[in-house]
Structure formats: C-alpha cells, structure tokens
Amino acid sequence: LEDKLVFPRLYNVTREYDCLERKGAIIDASMFETAKIFEVWERRLWSSHIKLALTIGRGNASSDSRNDTSLLHDSSIRLVTFQGIISPDREMQIKQKSRQRKPKSEIQFERWPLPLPSIQNALISSTLSTILRHERKNDASFQAESILCSSVLNSIENIFHDFSLLPRLDLMTTALDSSTKQGFVQLSDHFVLSLRDARLFTLALGKLPKDEQTKLLERMIGILHNGLLAANVTSRGLDAIGSNVEASGFISRVVTLCASVMDLISSPGLFGMIADEVDATYYGLPRIKRKEMANDERCLVSKQGNFQSLFADWKSPALPVSEVLFSDVLPEPKLKMLEEVIHEALT
C-alpha cells in the first residue's frame, strides 16, 4: 500500500508544489495537510488496512480483550509469518559458495526489513504486545521471536558494513531554492530502525529466555563496537559518518536501543511498559512539510528518528519509574565494550 499508493502520491505532490512555487505561487502550510494530499477513499483505505492488521494481531478489536482468537498467537504460524517477512540475502549466499568457504548458517543471511512497512508493523507489534501482556504460559516456543531478533541484528550489522545502504531522508531533490535554502521533505516513520521498529524488537526479545536475551545484547554490543572502531580507523568510514546525517542518526538509534535492552533485561518488569506504548501507537499516513535547509542539513526532530528512550517520554533517557530492581546482565569485559561504544558514539 505504501509503495503503490502513499509514496507515489507524496512524490507527485512535491513535484506539483515545486512547479507552482517556481511560477511564483505561494505554498502555505494548509497545503501540506493530509486531507489536502490524499483523497477521502485513500485515507479510509489506509485506516481500514491498519485497523484490520491490529485486529488480526490482537485477535480482537480491542487490546484489552483476553480472547485468544488470533491465529498469530500460535507459535508455528508466527514462525511462518516472520519467515515470510524476512528477506534472505541470496547474493551473499552465492558469493559465499563461489569462494568455496565454509557455508554460514542460513539465519546469518536473513534480514528483517528496516523500516518495516506500517501495516506489517501494526500486525506484528500488536501480536507480540498481546502475547507479552497476557503471559501465555502454554506457548513455550520462542523460535519465531529468536529469528526475528537475529534478523534485525543482521540488518543492523549489514548497514554498519556499508552506510550507503541508508536511504536519504529527503523525499526527492526537488523544491530546493538556492536563495531561501528551503525544500519539501518527507516527515514520516520511515527511518531505518525507527522507534516503532525498536519497540517491536524489544517485544520479541521479551518472549525469549534471559540467556538468549543476554546473547543478543552481547552481539549488539559487538556489532556497535566493531562497526564504530572500523569506521574510526578508515578515512572512508569517518567521511561516511561525518557527512551523512542518516548515518549518525542511525548510530544514535542503535546505541539507544542497546542501552534500553540492557535496562529491560536487567529489570523484566519494564517489558510491560513497552507493550503499553505499542498499544498506544498511532499509524498515520506519512506527511510532507517544508524544512529550513541549514548548511549542515540538520535532521528534522522526529519521534520516530530521534528518540532517546523507548518509553512514553521518548525525549529523555530516564526510566519511567524511580524504583527498579536491577540485576547484573553483562560480564565486566562486555560492560567495558559498551562504555567504549558510548564514548565513540559521542565523539
């Protein structure tokens, strides 16, 4: 729906506004409203798709219901669904075989889409939120969630190998005026590892045993540690980060997710608060707006792209509760690596 309807429409609108402005027309703020860009039937179609995804995921129209009627609450069906979303990197598999190296596990080539389309995100997030909240003890299988978490980390690791894989935030290089430095850009949830994607990852993580959670946290720290150190020892890596706001923003989001995961594992009671935030998520149509283009191309302040926390107060890294019982999660060497990661990210 996004690829076929939403983004083509936003693209056409930016070109139309660009032409109008070049002819001297005044483009006011009201022209950027969703109601002015999308037809009524298009807005209803989007809303219906989102509501259907949420209903299927929850098994009910309301997140408060305890009726276990969703097929996705069956772990085997969840596994098939997640595998259908994951996109294996077949090109890497072919290269691996052509070099006659020892083949890696299939899971290492499986990558979770980042960002995940809104409708799929609504479906999977509502499913995991319902499962986590109702604590279904009869569902002991966690293979689906393990694959989801591993494939997300595969995607993150792949980007650290090549930051050029990150899409630019600008919708198109149109509507730019050399004198005013203004332009139209997309304002939406389409950031690689958005707040929605980060919360979805932690919901899946909450389904796993603590030892599995810790292994994934250690892998995430390793990806960050290796990626940042590799970037700092090569001029190409430094240039890629220094001149690319998308790269620096992506790194900050991964660091935030890593720190949040450590808090959640050490205090499992916080997972329920993530489920509350997911249940309150609003899946609106992507929008466009005018942006002042500073020389350094400062990024728009967006909840989905500039979060410092996975909880309600996304602008603050502080936990939402004052009294939390924490338990040790990482051995001393891994904590040292995490400290180095944070230091490298800040410098």
SVG drawing of the C-alpha trace seen along z (x, -y; Angstrom):
<svg xmlns="http://www.w3.org/2000/svg" viewBox="-14 -35 57 60">
<polyline fill="none" stroke="black" stroke-width="0.4" points="0.0,0.0 2.8,-2.4 4.9,-1.6 1.9,-1.6 -0.2,-4.5 1.4,-6.6 4.9,-7.3 4.0,-7.9 1.4,-10.4 3.9,-12.2 6.4,-12.3 3.8,-13.7 2.7,-16.3 6.3,-17.5 6.8,-17.9 3.5,-19.8 4.3,-22.2 7.8,-22.7 6.3,-23.7 3.8,-26.0 6.4,-27.7 8.8,-28.2 5.9,-30.0 5.5,-32.4 2.6,-30.7 2.5,-30.9 2.5,-27.5 1.0,-27.8 1.0,-25.4 -2.5,-24.2 -1.5,-22.6 0.6,-20.1 -2.3,-18.7 -3.1,-15.0 -6.6,-15.9 -5.3,-18.1 -2.9,-15.4 -4.9,-12.2 -8.5,-11.6 -11.1,-10.5 -11.2,-7.0 -7.4,-6.8 -7.4,-7.8 -10.2,-5.3 -8.3,-2.6 -5.2,-3.3 -7.2,-3.4 -9.0,-0.1 -5.8,1.7 -4.3,0.6 -7.4,1.5 -7.5,4.9 -3.8,5.6 -4.3,4.6 -7.4,6.7 -5.7,9.8 -2.7,9.3 -4.7,8.9 -7.3,11.4 -9.9,8.8 -10.8,5.2 -9.6,4.1 -6.2,4.6 -7.9,5.1 -9.6,8.3 -8.3,11.7 -9.9,13.7 -7.2,15.8 -8.6,15.9 -5.7,14.7 -4.0,17.3 -0.8,15.5 -0.9,16.5 0.1,19.9 3.9,20.0 4.2,22.2 2.0,19.8 4.0,16.9 7.2,18.5 5.9,18.9 4.7,15.3 8.0,13.9 9.9,16.0 7.7,14.6 8.6,11.1 12.4,11.7 14.3,11.3 17.3,13.6 20.4,12.1 20.7,14.6 23.5,12.6 25.7,13.0 25.0,16.7 26.1,17.0 29.3,15.2 30.0,17.3 29.6,20.5 31.6,19.2 34.6,18.5 34.3,22.2 34.3,21.1 32.6,23.0 28.9,22.0 27.4,20.0 24.1,20.7 21.1,19.6 19.9,17.3 23.0,15.1 21.8,14.1 18.2,13.3 17.5,9.7 14.4,8.1 13.1,5.1 14.1,1.8 11.9,-0.2 9.1,2.4 6.1,1.1 3.4,-0.4 0.8,2.3 3.2,5.1 4.5,3.3 0.9,2.9 0.3,6.6 3.4,8.0 3.6,5.4 0.0,5.9 0.6,9.7 3.7,9.6 2.2,7.0 -0.9,9.2 1.3,12.3 3.6,10.5 0.8,8.8 -1.3,11.9 1.8,14.1 0.6,17.2 2.5,19.9 1.1,22.6 3.2,21.2 6.7,22.2 8.1,21.9 10.2,18.9 11.8,19.8 9.8,17.2 10.9,14.4 14.5,15.6 14.6,15.5 13.0,12.0 15.6,10.7 18.6,12.3 17.4,11.0 17.1,7.4 20.7,7.6 21.7,9.0 20.2,5.9 21.9,3.6 25.2,5.3 24.9,5.1 24.4,1.3 27.5,0.9 29.4,2.6 28.1,0.0 26.4,-3.2 25.5,-3.9 22.7,-1.4 20.8,-4.0 18.2,-5.9 18.3,-9.7 15.6,-11.4 14.8,-13.8 11.8,-12.7 13.3,-14.0 15.8,-16.6 13.1,-18.9 11.6,-22.2 15.0,-23.5 15.7,-27.2 19.3,-28.4 18.3,-31.7 16.0,-30.5 17.5,-27.1 14.0,-25.7 12.5,-22.4 9.9,-19.7 10.9,-16.6 9.1,-13.5 8.1,-13.6 7.2,-10.1 8.2,-7.0 10.5,-5.8 13.7,-5.8 16.0,-2.8 15.4,-1.4 12.6,-3.8 11.0,-3.9 8.3,-1.5 10.9,0.9 12.9,0.6 9.9,1.3 8.9,4.3 12.4,5.7 12.2,5.4 8.7,7.1 10.1,10.1 13.1,10.0 10.8,10.1 9.5,13.5 13.0,15.1 14.7,16.8 17.1,14.5 20.2,16.3 19.0,15.8 18.3,12.1 21.8,11.7 23.4,13.3 21.6,11.0 22.6,8.0 26.2,9.1 26.0,9.5 24.5,6.0 27.4,4.5 29.8,6.4 28.3,5.0 28.5,1.5 32.0,1.9 33.4,3.4 31.5,1.0 32.5,-2.2 36.1,-1.1 36.3,-0.1 34.8,-3.5 37.4,-5.4 40.4,-3.6 39.5,-4.4 39.0,-7.8 36.2,-6.3 34.3,-5.4 34.8,-8.8 33.7,-10.6 30.6,-8.4 29.5,-9.2 30.7,-12.9 29.0,-13.9 25.8,-11.7 23.2,-12.8 21.4,-9.5 24.5,-7.5 25.0,-9.4 21.3,-9.3 21.2,-5.5 24.2,-5.0 22.5,-7.0 19.3,-5.0 21.3,-1.7 23.1,-2.9 19.8,-4.0 18.3,-0.6 21.3,1.2 21.2,-0.8 17.4,-0.2 17.7,3.5 20.2,3.7 17.7,1.9 14.9,4.2 16.8,7.4 18.0,6.3 14.5,5.3 12.0,7.5 9.0,5.7 9.7,2.9 8.7,5.0 5.1,4.5 5.5,0.7 6.8,1.2 3.7,3.2 1.6,0.3 3.4,-2.1 2.9,0.2 -0.8,0.5 -1.0,-3.3 0.9,-3.7 -0.8,-5.8 -0.2,-4.7 -0.9,-7.8 -0.3,-8.4 3.2,-9.8 3.3,-13.6 5.4,-16.2 6.3,-19.6 8.6,-22.5 12.0,-22.3 14.6,-25.0 17.8,-23.6 20.7,-24.6 24.2,-24.3 24.8,-21.2 21.5,-19.7 20.2,-19.2 17.8,-16.4 14.1,-17.0 13.3,-16.4 11.1,-13.4 9.8,-11.0 10.5,-8.0 14.0,-9.1 15.4,-11.0 14.2,-9.0 16.3,-8.8 14.0,-6.3 11.6,-3.5 9.1,-4.7 6.4,-7.4 8.9,-10.2 10.9,-9.5 13.0,-12.7 14.5,-11.6 16.8,-8.5 15.4,-8.4 13.4,-5.3 9.7,-5.9 9.8,-4.5 12.0,-5.6 12.3,-2.3 13.5,0.5 15.2,3.7 18.1,4.3 20.1,7.5 23.6,7.9 23.3,8.7 26.7,8.4 30.2,9.6 32.8,6.9 34.5,7.1 31.2,6.6 30.4,3.6 33.8,2.2 32.9,2.6 29.6,0.8 31.4,-2.1 33.8,-2.3 30.8,-2.2 29.1,-5.1 32.4,-7.1 33.0,-6.5 29.4,-7.4 29.6,-10.7 33.0,-11.7"/>
</svg>
